[in-house]
Amino acid sequence: MESSEIPKKSKYKGPDGKVWSRTENVVVSASIERDLPLEKLAIELDRAEYNPEQFPGLIFKISNPEASSLLFSSGKIICTGTKSIKEAKFAIKRIVEELEKIKIKVDVEPKIEVQNMVASGSVGGNLNLNEIVFEFENTEYEPEQFPGLVYKLIGNPVLSNITFLLFGTGKIVITGAKSEKEIKDAVILLRKQLIDSALLDEENSQM
């Protein structure tokens, strides 16, 4: 396999220009469908760590793109730290290339499965988190312990896996997505829910 240029991370802006989101971390799994000799990999791969008494997987870090991976003797790979699905696929390709350099033959094109995506963003206005707790279901808010409110998205079965962390400034963190489209759709839906419930203060927003 030969590496190509690393895809660049992009920032998404909503159709009204008031919301935005940016993917910060993608976790994917893949399998090369062959056994891996982890002790051999620990010796021959740079930036590899293997402590089987503590954890059954080998930790392997790569650069260009920066990513961390777990390699298991079954051939399963979990990769994290990339900024897009395209970049995650590129990272898996790079890992396979490194394996092939030390004579670990890979005969299959690893199938990538997205496990989780984390993104940052904004809903485009200030939020009164105390009001949201009373108006929205599926929320958790304990300001004495943490300034953010946790909201499990409801109102759309396709996006039921999405969880938001909301802050008073309107900044948000999105977790649980499996695609960039889910992130975009979820942020737009959240803004609509906030506007419909009169919970978004755009007038006094500094963003």
Secondary structure, DSSP 8 states (H G I E B T S, - for coil): ----------EEE-TTSS-EEEEEEEEEEEE-SS---HHHHHHHSTTEE--TTT-SSEEEEETTTTEEEEE-TTSEEEEEEESSHHHHHHHHHHHHHHHHHTT----S----EEEEEEEEEE-SSEE-HHHHHHHSSSEE--TTT-S-EEEE--S-GGGTT-EEEE-TTSEEEEEEESSHHHHHHHHHHHHHHHHHTT-EE-TT---
